[in-house]
Amino acid sequence: MIIYQEAKRGGRRNFEIADKVYKTFRESCGMLKIKVEEPHFIELDREDDAEELEKALLSYMMAGSDSKFRHPKIAVCILDRETNYKMVKEVFSMY
């Protein structure tokens, strides 16, 4: 899964960054003969909102077709502000 904040007027185009991260990861894994599926992209309104992040994670983890709780194998968060890292890490650590 790749999580990013939606682009605001004049702000960074975080989806493009997230997509580039995925493409680079896929190319690198391809060289190692590792199969990579397209990730689930989550767009947040605010990257500094722990509650929104937690709801998005839970929504993903509970949305499986077999209704079983699923953990993402890899979660990447594209941050505009490094100061939000601690909060994101704390939310990720809960699951």
Secondary structure, DSSP 8 states (H G I E B T S, - for coil): -EEEE---TTS--HHHHHHHHHHHHHHHHHHTT-------EEEES-TT-HHHHHHHHHHHHH--TT------S--EEE-S-GGGHHHHHHHHHT-
